[in-house]
Amino acid sequence: MSKDALENANFYFDSAAKILGLSHDVSVQLKTPHRQVKVECTIQKDDGTIGTYVGYRVQHDNARGPFKGGLRYHYEVDDQEVTALAQLMTWKTSVVGVPFGGGKGGINVDTSKLSESELSQLTRKFVDGIYEVIGPTTDIPAPDMYTNAQTMAWIFDQYAKYRGYAPGVVTGKPVELGGSLGRAAATGRGCLFACQNLLEATGGTLAGKRVAIQGFGNVGSWAARLFAAEGAKIVGVADLSGGYVNEAGIDVEDAIAYVAQHRTLAGWSGADRIDGSAILVTDCDILIPAALGGVLTKENAGDVAAKVIVEGANGPTTPQADEIFAKKGVHVIPDIYANAGGVTVSYFEWAQNMQHFYWEEEKVNEELRRVMKNAFGALWHETKSRNISMRMAAYVVGVGRVHRATALRGV
């Protein structure tokens, strides 16, 4: 998976570089990560045994601002996956026009096997290994897969022991520690705005559209709630326990409440259970893959019924599946735009931290709507003027802006 993620990231970059007419030398410069850090994280577990884990932080590009990107805890994390995701963050921040570069981090660990105190220890050990290369004007981590606001609170606290009070060192923090209102919902809300912008450009509306969502964590559950609030019908959701479909419409709040109590949808009676991957090909108008990467492939793309795909996850669509969708006339709203709501509101949080002045949630949401609309305008212009897919348009916009910033700063 990680090798494929890096190959896919490079494939899209190379295609955009060709469209932009970038030289080989410039392409190599833009693709090459600025710094790759790998650290040992050893903790004493609750039972007295020693646990040793490997942590990564890849800082890809900072031409447009400090490195920015999530920190994931997962047993498949490795250097190639983190490098691919760091590169994606560079183009993502550029596409939405926030003044950050791209970075990513991760620890190779199965969080289900660690207690909260062990996770706290692990996080603090990771900070001990990277505190010299992160900071509010250097590199700003955020939550990602199997990390959350509590994880960011631990990083904030451990970093303060070295550098003093600096809430801007991470985003996605608890509001009590300088987090932003609206941050938890931001990625799902960004997916909503991205979809609404496309529908507006193509003469459609969200009302009555049938939506299926793979992944029912933070992004998927917020997307379900927000799309339903705008008049869409959620006909299918899926998490680790499987897929759940109800043609009459899923009671989203009931599903969210069930997961809050039971951790997964296993045993939930509000829909018919199907295989988890079958949610991708269920009958719907809009599909939101909001779980892992590489789930839409040449094997299943032909069976996807949706006419619009909103990439809530990073890299859910392979290049081969992209080709099939293009031939079918499916609109794929690419990850580096569709799920950029998270990093956009992270930017708002960081700006509030740097000013020590905090916004109302209504302002956060309205500013996010504005940023997503402006970004869509640039992306849609490239799509139409160059007759290319929305994904290639997003890469052309993102890579083009980073190239211009890099050229202005000099070698």
ZAROZA-153244 format. One line per 5 residues: number of its first residue (from 1); for each residue x, y, z of N, C-alpha, C. Coordinates in steps of 0.2 Angstrom, whole numbers, plus 5000, padded with zeros to 4 digits. Last residue first. Example, Ala and Ser with C-alpha at 12.3 -4.5 7.8 and 13.67 -1.06 7.14 Angstrom:
BEGIN
2	5064:4989:5035:5068:4995:5036:5064:5000:5039  5066:4972:5039:5062:4978:5039:5066:4984:5039
//
This chain:
BEGIN
411	5087:5145:4972:5089:5139:4974:5092:5138:4981  5073:5156:4976:5079:5155:4973:5082:5148:4975  5060:5162:4978:5065:5161:4984:5072:5160:4982  5054:5160:4966:5055:5167:4969:5060:5167:4975  5054:5147:4965:5058:5151:4960:5059:5158:4963
406	5045:5143:4975:5052:5141:4975:5056:5145:4971  5033:5149:4970:5036:5152:4977:5043:5149:4977  5031:5142:4958:5032:5149:4958:5036:5152:4964  5030:5129:4963:5035:5131:4959:5037:5138:4959  5018:5131:4971:5024:5129:4974:5030:5131:4970
401	5009:5133:4960:5010:5138:4965:5016:5137:4969  5010:5121:4953:5012:5128:4949:5013:5133:4955  5005:5112:4961:5012:5112:4959:5014:5118:4956  4991:5117:4962:4995:5116:4968:5003:5116:4966  4987:5117:4948:4986:5123:4953:4991:5122:4958
396	4989:5104:4945:4992:5109:4941:4992:5116:4945  4982:5097:4954:4989:5096:4954:4992:5102:4950  4969:5101:4950:4971:5102:4957:4979:5102:4957  4969:5095:4937:4968:5103:4938:4971:5105:4945  4969:5082:4939:4975:5085:4936:4975:5092:4937
391	4957:5081:4946:4963:5079:4949:4969:5082:4946  4948:5085:4936:4948:5089:4941:4955:5087:4945  4956:5082:4919:4952:5080:4925:4952:5085:4931  4956:5095:4906:4959:5089:4910:4954:5088:4916  4955:5106:4898:4951:5100:4896:4955:5094:4900
386	4960:5118:4901:4965:5113:4898:4961:5107:4896  4948:5125:4905:4953:5128:4900:4958:5123:4897  4942:5116:4914:4939:5118:4908:4944:5121:4903  4952:5115:4924:4948:5109:4922:4945:5110:4915  4955:5128:4927:4960:5124:4924:4957:5118:4921
381	4943:5132:4933:4946:5135:4928:4951:5131:4924  4942:5123:4944:4937:5122:4939:4940:5126:4932  4953:5128:4952:4953:5121:4950:4948:5120:4944  4948:5141:4955:4954:5140:4952:4955:5133:4948  4936:5138:4962:4936:5142:4956:4942:5141:4952
376	4940:5131:4973:4936:5127:4967:4936:5131:4961  4946:5141:4980:4950:5135:4977:4946:5132:4972  4934:5148:4983:4940:5151:4979:4944:5146:4976  4927:5139:4991:4924:5141:4985:4930:5144:4980  4936:5136:5002:4934:5131:4997:4931:5133:4991
371	4936:5149:5007:4942:5146:5005:4941:5141:5000  4922:5151:5011:4925:5155:5006:4932:5152:5003  4921:5140:5020:4916:5140:5014:4920:5145:5009  4929:5145:5030:4931:5139:5027:4927:5138:5020  4923:5156:5034:4929:5157:5031:4931:5151:5027
366	4912:5150:5040:4911:5155:5034:4917:5156:5030  4917:5143:5050:4914:5139:5045:4913:5144:5039  4923:5153:5058:4927:5148:5056:4924:5145:5050  4911:5161:5061:4916:5164:5057:4921:5158:5054  4905:5152:5070:4901:5154:5063:4907:5157:5059
361	4913:5151:5081:4913:5145:5076:4909:5147:5069  4923:5165:5084:4917:5161:5084:4917:5156:5079  4941:5165:5087:4935:5166:5083:4929:5162:5085  4954:5173:5097:4950:5167:5095:4943:5169:5092  4970:5177:5099:4964:5180:5098:4959:5175:5095
356	4984:5175:5098:4981:5174:5104:4974:5178:5104  4990:5174:5086:4988:5181:5088:4985:5181:5095  4994:5161:5085:4999:5166:5084:4997:5173:5087  4981:5155:5087:4986:5154:5092:4992:5159:5091  4975:5159:5075:4972:5161:5081:4977:5161:5087
351	4983:5152:5066:4983:5160:5066:4980:5163:5072  4980:5139:5069:4987:5142:5070:4987:5149:5070  4966:5139:5065:4968:5138:5072:4975:5141:5074  4967:5141:5052:4964:5146:5056:4966:5145:5063  4974:5129:5049:4977:5136:5047:4974:5141:5052
346	4964:5120:5052:4971:5120:5055:4974:5127:5055  4956:5124:5042:4954:5126:5048:4960:5125:5053  4964:5118:5031:4962:5125:5031:4960:5127:5038  4965:5105:5035:4971:5109:5035:4969:5116:5035  4951:5101:5033:4955:5100:5039:4961:5104:5040
341	4948:5104:5020:4945:5107:5025:4948:5107:5032  4953:5095:5010:4957:5101:5013:4954:5105:5018  4947:5085:5004:4948:5084:5011:4952:5090:5014  4946:5090:4990:4940:5088:4994:4941:5088:5001  4960:5093:4986:4955:5098:4987:4949:5096:4991
336	4966:5081:4987:4970:5087:4989:4966:5093:4988  4957:5071:4982:4958:5072:4989:4962:5079:4991  4945:5077:4969:4952:5074:4972:4953:5076:4979  4931:5072:4964:4933:5078:4967:4939:5075:4971  4926:5065:4949:4930:5063:4955:4933:5070:4958
331	4913:5062:4940:4916:5068:4943:4920:5065:4949  4912:5050:4927:4911:5051:4934:4915:5057:4936  4912:5046:4914:4910:5053:4915:4908:5054:4922  4919:5034:4911:4912:5034:4913:4909:5041:4914  4932:5039:4908:4928:5036:4903:4921:5036:4904
326	4935:5043:4922:4935:5048:4916:4931:5045:4910  4935:5030:4928:4930:5035:4930:4929:5041:4924  4946:5024:4922:4939:5021:4921:4934:5026:4922  4956:5033:4927:4955:5032:4919:4948:5029:4918  4955:5030:4940:4954:5037:4938:4952:5036:4930
321	4960:5017:4941:4953:5018:4942:4951:5025:4940  4973:5019:4938:4969:5015:4934:4962:5016:4935  4977:5027:4950:4977:5030:4943:4973:5026:4938  4965:5024:4963:4972:5023:4960:4971:5026:4953  4959:5033:4977:4958:5031:4970:4965:5030:4966
316	4962:5038:4989:4958:5032:4989:4957:5029:4982  4971:5048:4994:4973:5043:4989:4969:5037:4989  4964:5051:5010:4970:5052:5006:4971:5046:5001  4946:5053:5010:4952:5049:5012:4958:5052:5008  4936:5059:5003:4937:5061:5010:4944:5058:5013
311	4933:5063:4988:4938:5059:4991:4940:5062:4998  4918:5060:4981:4921:5065:4985:4926:5062:4989  4911:5057:4965:4915:5054:4971:4919:5060:4974  4897:5055:4956:4901:5060:4960:4905:5056:4965  4889:5045:4952:4892:5049:4947:4896:5055:4950
306	4890:5028:4958:4890:5035:4959:4892:5039:4953  4893:5014:4955:4887:5017:4953:4887:5025:4953  4906:5005:4951:4904:5010:4955:4898:5014:4951  4911:4995:4942:4905:4994:4946:4903:4999:4950  4924:5000:4938:4918:4999:4933:4911:4997:4936
301	4931:4999:4949:4929:5005:4947:4923:5005:4942  4937:4987:4954:4930:4988:4956:4927:4995:4953  4949:4985:4947:4945:4979:4948:4937:4981:4950  4956:4997:4948:4953:4995:4941:4949:4989:4941  4949:5004:4963:4955:5001:4959:4952:4999:4952
296	4948:5011:4978:4945:5011:4971:4950:5010:4966  4957:5011:4988:4951:5006:4989:4948:5006:4982  4969:5019:4991:4969:5013:4987:4963:5008:4987  4968:5023:5009:4969:5024:5002:4969:5018:4998  4953:5021:5021:4960:5021:5019:4961:5022:5011
291	4940:5032:5021:4944:5028:5025:4951:5027:5023  4930:5038:5014:4933:5042:5019:4937:5037:5024  4923:5040:4999:4928:5036:5002:4932:5040:5007  4907:5044:4995:4913:5047:4999:4917:5042:5002  4897:5046:4981:4901:5041:4985:4907:5045:4988
286	4881:5049:4975:4888:5052:4978:4891:5047:4982  4871:5041:4972:4873:5046:4967:4880:5049:4969  4871:5023:4972:4870:5029:4975:4872:5034:4970  4872:5006:4976:4868:5011:4972:4867:5017:4975  4889:5001:4980:4882:5001:4981:4878:5007:4977
281	4902:5000:4979:4898:4999:4973:4891:4999:4974  4907:5003:4992:4910:5007:4986:4906:5006:4980  4901:4993:5000:4899:5000:5000:4901:5004:4994  4909:4982:4999:4903:4982:4994:4900:4989:4994  4918:4982:5009:4920:4985:5002:4915:4985:4998
276	4910:4976:5019:4913:4983:5020:4915:4986:5013  4895:4967:5015:4903:4967:5016:4905:4974:5015  4881:4973:5025:4884:4970:5019:4892:4970:5020  4866:4974:5035:4874:4973:5034:4876:4970:5028  4854:4986:5034:4856:4979:5032:4863:4979:5032
271	4851:4997:5049:4852:4995:5042:4854:4988:5040  4851:4998:5063:4848:5003:5059:4848:5002:5051  4857:4990:5072:4851:4987:5068:4848:4992:5064  4874:4985:5075:4869:4990:5074:4863:4988:5070  4884:4976:5076:4878:4974:5079:4872:4980:5079
266	4896:4987:5073:4895:4980:5074:4889:4979:5078  4901:5000:5072:4894:4999:5070:4892:4991:5071  4911:5003:5086:4910:5002:5079:4903:5001:5078  4910:5009:5099:4916:5010:5096:4916:5008:5088  4898:5009:5107:4901:5003:5105:4907:5003:5101
261	4895:5023:5109:4894:5018:5114:4898:5012:5113  4898:5029:5097:4900:5032:5103:4900:5027:5109  4890:5021:5088:4897:5020:5088:4900:5023:5094  4877:5026:5092:4879:5019:5093:4886:5018:5093  4878:5039:5088:4877:5038:5095:4879:5030:5097
256	4879:5037:5074:4884:5040:5078:4884:5039:5085  4866:5031:5072:4872:5028:5070:4878:5031:5074  4858:5042:5075:4857:5035:5079:4864:5031:5078  4861:5051:5066:4862:5053:5073:4862:5046:5077  4857:5045:5054:4864:5046:5055:4865:5047:5063
251	4847:5033:5049:4847:5038:5054:4854:5040:5056  4848:5031:5031:4850:5030:5038:4849:5035:5042  4835:5027:5019:4839:5033:5022:4841:5030:5029  4830:5018:5012:4825:5023:5015:4829:5028:5018  4840:5009:5010:4838:5013:5004:4833:5019:5006
246	4853:5006:5019:4846:5007:5020:4844:5012:5015  4868:4997:5024:4864:5000:5019:4856:5000:5021  4884:4995:5030:4877:4995:5032:4873:5000:5027  4899:4985:5030:4895:4990:5027:4887:4989:5030  4910:4982:5044:4907:4980:5038:4903:4986:5035
241	4919:4986:5054:4914:4980:5056:4910:4978:5050  4925:4997:5050:4929:4991:5051:4925:4985:5052  4911:5004:5041:4917:5005:5045:4921:4998:5046  4900:5013:5031:4904:5007:5032:4910:5009:5037  4883:5017:5024:4890:5019:5028:4893:5012:5029
236	4870:5022:5014:4875:5017:5016:4881:5020:5019  4862:5033:5011:4859:5026:5010:4864:5021:5012  4857:5048:5016:4863:5044:5017:4860:5036:5017  4851:5060:5006:4849:5054:5010:4855:5050:5010  4852:5078:5008:4854:5072:5005:4852:5066:5009
231	4850:5090:5015:4844:5087:5011:4846:5081:5008  4859:5095:5024:4858:5099:5018:4853:5095:5013  4860:5085:5033:4857:5092:5035:4856:5096:5029  4867:5075:5026:4860:5074:5028:4857:5081:5030  4880:5081:5026:4876:5080:5020:4869:5079:5021
226	4883:5081:5040:4882:5088:5037:4878:5087:5030  4883:5067:5044:4879:5072:5047:4877:5078:5043  4892:5062:5035:4886:5060:5035:4881:5065:5038  4904:5070:5039:4901:5071:5032:4894:5068:5032  4905:5065:5052:4904:5072:5051:4901:5073:5044
221	4909:5052:5048:4903:5053:5052:4901:5060:5052  4920:5053:5040:4914:5050:5038:4908:5052:5042  4930:5060:5049:4928:5062:5043:4921:5060:5040  4930:5051:5061:4929:5058:5061:4926:5061:5055  4923:5036:5054:4927:5040:5059:4925:5047:5059
216	4918:5028:5045:4914:5031:5049:4917:5034:5055  4920:5022:5028:4923:5026:5034:4918:5029:5038  4911:5027:5014:4916:5022:5017:4920:5025:5022  4895:5031:5011:4901:5034:5014:4905:5028:5017  4883:5037:4999:4886:5031:5002:4893:5033:5005
211	4868:5046:4996:4875:5046:4997:4877:5040:5001  4857:5053:4984:4858:5047:4988:4866:5046:4989  4849:5069:4984:4855:5064:4982:4856:5059:4987  4840:5078:4990:4838:5071:4987:4843:5067:4985  4850:5092:4987:4844:5089:4989:4841:5083:4986
206	4861:5097:4980:4862:5091:4985:4855:5088:4987  4860:5100:4963:4859:5102:4970:4860:5096:4974  4868:5106:4947:4864:5101:4951:4863:5104:4958  4876:5112:4938:4869:5113:4938:4864:5109:4942  4889:5112:4939:4886:5108:4934:4879:5108:4934
201	4892:5121:4949:4895:5122:4943:4892:5118:4937  4885:5115:4960:4883:5122:4958:4886:5123:4951  4892:5103:4961:4885:5103:4959:4883:5110:4957  4904:5109:4966:4904:5105:4960:4897:5105:4957  4900:5115:4978:4903:5119:4973:4903:5115:4966
196	4896:5103:4985:4891:5109:4983:4894:5113:4978  4908:5097:4987:4903:5094:4983:4898:5099:4981  4915:5106:4995:4918:5104:4989:4913:5101:4984  4907:5106:5006:4907:5113:5002:4910:5111:4995  4908:5093:5011:4902:5096:5009:4902:5102:5004
191	4922:5093:5013:4919:5088:5008:4913:5091:5006  4922:5102:5024:4926:5104:5018:4923:5099:5012  4916:5095:5034:4912:5101:5031:4916:5103:5024  4925:5085:5036:4919:5083:5033:4915:5089:5030  4935:5093:5041:4937:5089:5035:4930:5087:5032
186	4929:5100:5052:4931:5104:5047:4932:5099:5040  4924:5096:5065:4920:5095:5059:4923:5097:5052  4934:5100:5073:4933:5093:5073:4929:5091:5066  4935:5114:5072:4940:5110:5069:4938:5103:5068  4925:5122:5078:4924:5120:5071:4929:5115:5068
181	4937:5132:5088:4930:5129:5087:4929:5127:5079  4953:5127:5089:4948:5131:5086:4942:5128:5086  4963:5126:5104:4961:5123:5098:4955:5128:5096  4968:5130:5117:4970:5134:5111:4967:5131:5104  4964:5121:5126:4972:5122:5125:4973:5126:5119
176	4951:5119:5125:4953:5122:5131:4961:5124:5131  4949:5113:5113:4948:5120:5113:4951:5123:5119  4963:5101:5109:4956:5103:5113:4955:5111:5113  4970:5103:5092:4970:5103:5100:4963:5103:5103  4972:5105:5079:4968:5100:5081:4968:5098:5088
171	4990:5108:5078:4983:5110:5078:4979:5104:5079  5005:5113:5087:5001:5108:5084:4994:5111:5083  5011:5125:5090:5016:5119:5088:5012:5113:5085  5004:5135:5095:5004:5134:5088:5008:5129:5086  5006:5136:5109:5000:5132:5107:5000:5131:5099
166	5019:5136:5118:5018:5138:5111:5013:5134:5108  5028:5139:5132:5021:5139:5130:5021:5141:5122  5044:5130:5130:5039:5135:5133:5033:5135:5130  5052:5120:5124:5052:5127:5121:5048:5132:5124  5052:5109:5132:5058:5111:5129:5058:5118:5127
161	5039:5108:5137:5045:5107:5142:5052:5109:5139  5031:5110:5126:5032:5115:5131:5038:5114:5136  5031:5097:5121:5035:5102:5117:5036:5108:5122  5022:5091:5130:5029:5089:5130:5034:5094:5126  5010:5098:5127:5013:5098:5133:5020:5096:5133
156	5008:5095:5113:5009:5102:5115:5012:5103:5122  5007:5081:5114:5013:5084:5110:5014:5092:5113  4995:5080:5122:5001:5077:5124:5008:5080:5121  4986:5086:5113:4987:5089:5119:4994:5087:5122  4986:5077:5102:4989:5084:5101:4991:5088:5108
151	4980:5067:5108:4986:5066:5106:4990:5073:5105  4967:5073:5110:4971:5071:5116:4978:5070:5114  4963:5074:5097:4964:5080:5101:4968:5079:5107  4971:5060:5089:4965:5064:5090:4968:5070:5094  4974:5046:5079:4976:5051:5083:4971:5056:5084
146	4969:5037:5069:4971:5034:5076:4974:5039:5080  4975:5047:5056:4972:5041:5058:4974:5038:5065  4978:5063:5063:4977:5059:5057:4974:5053:5060  4981:5080:5070:4978:5073:5070:4977:5070:5064  4997:5088:5066:4989:5088:5067:4987:5081:5068
141	5012:5098:5067:5008:5092:5066:5001:5093:5068  5021:5109:5060:5015:5109:5064:5011:5103:5063  5037:5117:5059:5033:5111:5057:5027:5110:5062  5040:5131:5061:5044:5126:5057:5040:5121:5054  5033:5140:5069:5036:5143:5063:5040:5138:5058
136	5030:5131:5079:5025:5135:5076:5027:5138:5070  5039:5115:5077:5038:5122:5080:5033:5126:5076  5052:5103:5075:5045:5105:5074:5044:5112:5078  5065:5099:5077:5063:5100:5070:5056:5102:5069  5066:5096:5090:5071:5101:5088:5069:5103:5080
131	5057:5086:5093:5056:5093:5095:5060:5098:5092  5059:5072:5090:5058:5077:5085:5057:5084:5087  5060:5064:5102:5065:5063:5096:5064:5068:5091  5051:5069:5110:5058:5069:5113:5063:5069:5107  5040:5065:5103:5041:5072:5103:5049:5073:5106
126	5040:5051:5106:5041:5054:5099:5043:5061:5099  5038:5052:5120:5044:5049:5117:5046:5051:5110  5025:5056:5119:5030:5060:5122:5037:5058:5120  5018:5045:5113:5018:5051:5110:5024:5056:5113  5021:5035:5123:5024:5034:5116:5024:5041:5113
121	5014:5040:5134:5021:5039:5134:5024:5039:5127  5001:5039:5129:5004:5046:5131:5011:5045:5131  5000:5026:5127:4999:5030:5121:5002:5037:5123  5000:5022:5140:5005:5019:5136:5006:5024:5129  4988:5027:5145:4995:5029:5148:5000:5027:5143
116	4979:5020:5137:4980:5027:5136:4986:5030:5139  4987:5005:5131:4982:5009:5135:4983:5016:5134  4987:4996:5115:4990:5000:5120:4985:5004:5124  4981:4989:5105:4985:4985:5110:4989:4989:5115  4976:4998:5096:4971:4994:5100:4975:4990:5106
111	4987:5004:5089:4984:5007:5095:4979:5003:5099  5000:4997:5083:4993:4995:5084:4990:4998:5090  5012:5007:5075:5010:5004:5081:5002:5002:5080  5023:5017:5069:5021:5011:5067:5019:5007:5073  5018:5034:5068:5022:5029:5072:5019:5022:5070
106	5021:5048:5057:5017:5042:5059:5022:5038:5064  5018:5063:5047:5022:5059:5052:5018:5053:5054  5022:5076:5035:5018:5071:5038:5022:5067:5043  5020:5092:5026:5024:5087:5030:5019:5081:5032  5021:5106:5016:5019:5099:5017:5023:5095:5021
101	5018:5123:5020:5021:5118:5015:5018:5111:5017  5006:5137:5021:5010:5131:5023:5013:5127:5018  4995:5147:5019:5003:5148:5019:5007:5143:5023  4983:5141:5008:4985:5142:5015:4992:5143:5015  4977:5137:4995:4980:5144:4996:4982:5146:5003
96	4972:5125:4991:4968:5130:4995:4971:5136:4997  4984:5121:4985:4978:5121:4981:4973:5126:4985  4994:5121:4995:4994:5125:4990:4988:5126:4986  4990:5110:5003:4990:5117:5006:4990:5122:5001  4991:5100:4993:4985:5102:4996:4985:5109:4999
91	5005:5099:4990:5000:5101:4985:4994:5103:4988  5009:5095:5003:5012:5101:5000:5007:5104:4994  5002:5083:5005:5001:5089:5009:5004:5096:5006  5009:5075:4996:5002:5076:4995:5000:5083:4999  5021:5073:5003:5021:5076:4996:5013:5079:4995
86	5016:5066:5014:5020:5073:5015:5019:5077:5008  5012:5054:5008:5007:5059:5011:5010:5066:5013  5025:5049:5004:5019:5050:4999:5014:5055:5002  5031:5048:5017:5034:5052:5012:5029:5054:5006  5023:5038:5023:5023:5045:5026:5026:5050:5021
81	5025:5027:5015:5019:5030:5015:5019:5037:5018  5039:5026:5016:5037:5027:5010:5030:5030:5010  5041:5023:5030:5044:5029:5027:5041:5031:5021  5025:5017:5037:5032:5016:5035:5034:5022:5032  5011:5010:5045:5015:5016:5044:5022:5014:5042
76	5003:4999:5049:5006:4999:5042:5010:5005:5040  4998:5002:5061:5003:4996:5061:5006:4995:5054  4998:5019:5066:4995:5013:5062:5000:5008:5061  4995:5035:5069:4997:5029:5072:4994:5023:5069  4999:5050:5060:4995:5044:5061:4999:5039:5065
71	4998:5067:5059:5002:5062:5063:4998:5056:5064  4998:5079:5046:4995:5075:5051:5000:5070:5054  5006:5095:5043:5003:5088:5041:5002:5084:5047  5017:5107:5036:5011:5105:5040:5008:5099:5038  5031:5118:5037:5028:5111:5035:5022:5110:5039
66	5028:5136:5034:5030:5130:5038:5027:5123:5036  5028:5141:5016:5027:5142:5023:5029:5136:5027  5031:5139:5003:5026:5143:5005:5024:5144:5012  5042:5130:5004:5043:5136:5000:5037:5141:5002  5044:5118:5011:5042:5124:5015:5043:5130:5011
61	5041:5100:5009:5042:5107:5006:5040:5113:5010  5042:5089:5018:5043:5088:5011:5045:5095:5008  5047:5080:5031:5046:5087:5029:5047:5088:5022  5042:5066:5040:5044:5068:5034:5042:5076:5032  5044:5057:5054:5042:5064:5052:5046:5065:5045
56	5041:5042:5062:5043:5045:5056:5040:5052:5056  5045:5029:5074:5042:5035:5072:5045:5039:5067  5044:5013:5080:5048:5017:5075:5043:5023:5073  5045:5006:5096:5041:5007:5090:5045:5012:5086  5045:4994:5109:5049:4999:5105:5046:4999:5098
51	5042:4991:5126:5039:4991:5119:5043:4996:5115  5045:4980:5139:5047:4986:5135:5044:4985:5128  5034:4976:5153:5038:4974:5148:5040:4981:5144  5025:4980:5163:5032:4980:5165:5037:4978:5159  5013:4982:5159:5014:4976:5162:5022:4975:5164
46	5013:4995:5153:5009:4994:5160:5011:4987:5163  5029:4997:5146:5022:4996:5146:5019:4995:5153  5040:5009:5143:5039:5004:5148:5032:5003:5148  5046:5013:5126:5042:5014:5132:5042:5008:5137  5054:5021:5113:5054:5015:5118:5050:5017:5124
41	5056:5025:5098:5051:5027:5103:5051:5021:5108  5068:5031:5086:5066:5025:5090:5061:5028:5096  5064:5040:5071:5066:5039:5078:5064:5033:5081  5068:5048:5057:5066:5042:5059:5069:5041:5066  5065:5061:5045:5067:5059:5052:5064:5053:5054
36	5069:5070:5031:5066:5064:5033:5069:5062:5040  5067:5085:5022:5070:5081:5028:5066:5075:5029  5062:5088:5009:5067:5093:5013:5071:5089:5018  5060:5077:4996:5058:5079:5003:5064:5083:5006  5058:5081:4979:5063:5078:4984:5061:5081:4991
31	5050:5087:4970:5048:5081:4972:5052:5079:4978  5057:5099:4966:5050:5100:4969:5048:5093:4973  5069:5094:4960:5069:5098:4966:5062:5098:4970  5063:5087:4949:5067:5083:4955:5067:5087:4961  5058:5098:4942:5054:5092:4945:5057:5088:4950
26	5070:5105:4939:5065:5108:4943:5060:5102:4946  5076:5095:4930:5079:5098:4936:5074:5101:4941  5066:5094:4920:5068:5088:4924:5071:5090:4931  5055:5108:4919:5061:5105:4917:5062:5099:4922  5038:5110:4916:5043:5110:4921:5049:5106:4919
21	5025:5111:4910:5032:5112:4906:5038:5113:4910  5013:5108:4915:5016:5115:4916:5023:5116:4913  5012:5095:4910:5007:5100:4908:5010:5107:4909  5023:5089:4918:5023:5089:4910:5018:5095:4908  5018:5091:4931:5024:5094:4929:5025:5095:4921
16	5007:5083:4930:5006:5090:4931:5012:5094:4929  5014:5070:4929:5009:5072:4924:5007:5080:4924  5021:5070:4941:5024:5070:4935:5020:5072:4929  5011:5070:4951:5015:5075:4950:5018:5076:4943  5005:5057:4948:5001:5063:4947:5005:5070:4946
11	5016:5049:4951:5013:5049:4944:5009:5055:4943  5019:5052:4964:5024:5054:4959:5021:5054:4952  5007:5046:4970:5009:5053:4971:5014:5056:4966  5009:5033:4966:5003:5036:4963:5005:5044:4964  5021:5029:4973:5021:5029:4966:5015:5033:4963
6	5016:5031:4986:5021:5035:4984:5022:5035:4976  5006:5021:4986:5004:5028:4988:5010:5032:4985  5013:5009:4984:5008:5011:4979:5007:5019:4980  5020:5008:4996:5024:5009:4989:5019:5012:4984  5009:5006:5004:5014:5012:5005:5018:5014:4999
1	5004:4994:5000:5000:5000:5000:5004:5006:5000
//
